[in-house]
Amino acid sequence: IYYPEASACHSVIYVLGSEIEITDAFNPSLDCFFKYNAITDQWSELVAEFGQFFHATLIKAIPVNCTLYICDLSTYKVYSFCPETCVWKGEGSFECAGFNAGAVGIEDKIYILGGDYAPDEITDEVQVYHSSRSEWEEVAPMPKALTEFHCQVIQFNKFRDPWLQKQCDTNDYT
């Protein structure tokens, strides 16, 4: 699978991508969709109607509340996947996002971060999709514009934060 996007919901890992690495057109189509069940240790290919043509390099797969979403950075639309019916449902649109934007899901929200509109136009915008309300909002921008990056949620045990500053003994500096 080329240009894979992987996302986990409970014990299932979804992988989307393209069967073709390079085409005459710049962006290959999204035409592969697989599911791995960690409990049964089995892979299966899903036949899901995407409802429209997606570019494999311009989507982000995001899990939110155990639902798989894809954010299409070329049309600014969000779709949710129903595993029982194998159907993608349109969930609305966000204002804009640069190509190569990052995307991450936290609790019931999807964050679209940065990206570029042109080689010399990189953005610091952050938009948030509230899945419980099906609404978008723009929030505080990033401190620096970013493009061509990937986001990942890292959760730590509240009792073991590796970045927690330790109290320094004043005698350490004498």
Secondary structure by P-SEA (a helix, b strand, c coil): ccbbbbbbcccbbbbbbbcccccccccccccbbbbbcccccbbbbbbcccccccccccbbbbbcccbbbbbcccccbbbbbbccccbbbbcccccccccbbbbbbccccccccbbbccccccccbbbbbcccccbbbbccccccccccbbbbbbbccccccccccccccccccc
